[in-house]
Amino acid sequence: MKIVEVKEYRLRYPVQEKFANSGSWNTSRSAVVTEIVTDSGITGWGEGSGGLKEETVERCLIGRSPFDVETVWHDLFEHGESPRAISGVDIALWDILGKALEMPVWQLLGGKVRDRIPAYASGLFRKDRADVTQALVDEAKGYVDQGFGAVKMKVGFGEAYDVRNVAAVREAIGPEILLAVDANCGYDVGTAIDVGLKMAESDLFWYEEPTVTDDVEGYLEIKRTLPMRIAGAEALAGRWAFRRLIQEQALDIVQPDISIAGGFTECRKVTTMADVNRVRVLPHMWGGHIRLAATVHWQATIPDWPQVLNSIPSLFEYDMTENGLRTELAKNPIQTVDGEVPVPNAPGLGIEIERQVLEQYAV
Ligand SMILES: [Mg+2]
């Protein structure tokens, strides 16, 4: 089997109501989808975060066996492609392998450790509403009613906003639901600690990206000072970018994104590096449905640790914000059931792409 064609689709979906994290207002969602066609008639789908150069497609992909996942990754990287762009190719290749062998990707990765992944509702962004707190409270209660046992909300908007709204959401969901917060690198170290100490009264499961990702010393200080788990690294690309944060145990939870870090091939390596250093891996997922499916297959294979009766759950980030690229792109989307994500057993990624949606949202 050989690769005969590589197609790229750049997609954009405009949202009805804009929403903000600490960095910016979101008015649209986007995705870069890769389709790889083989001479056997099997087609694979991937989602990355950048496009490939035409000349590297010709030189490194056309005529290659899709089973060469490691050497293809290496060759693309050596020819100057970024892990962000390679991610889309790598996910599509694993999809092809699964379809060719009639096995789900999780099986090719060595087998799954769970059939369902407990999910957290990832939402609670800042909205442009008269009563922001009430909007957050209503949204959070809705997630609990849908069966989620964990939710994540956006912070990083200043101490007054963060402390007031995190307390209101905690009050609304009650003491049993896990609550994480995400500052999207919105603070310097001192402010992150100051706000974190006050938010700690709301019993936080983790505090995500309190400061900029490359400040390893800053993360170490935050981690030693604050009582909740510290998470981050969703934007890092390539295994080397994770090295110091993981080796120095500057994070309790590392959150690689399969469509940024470099696909299955690279995320397996990051998972091993984290395992060796006793850092928990909870993948980041915020994008289209191919990224979601790929994350499910990968996360299904990551063992709990310590393996005890009361393990910390491997929580799946289920993006609850409006995104047609997540909700419309697959004919058979992977959806939560009672707050859990079922792991698909169909070959490859286990999803079928709605081609008309690729045209509808093409840029
Ligand atoms: Mg985040």
Residues whose N, C-alpha, C, O or C-beta is under 5 A from the ligand:
A	BS01	MG	D182 E208
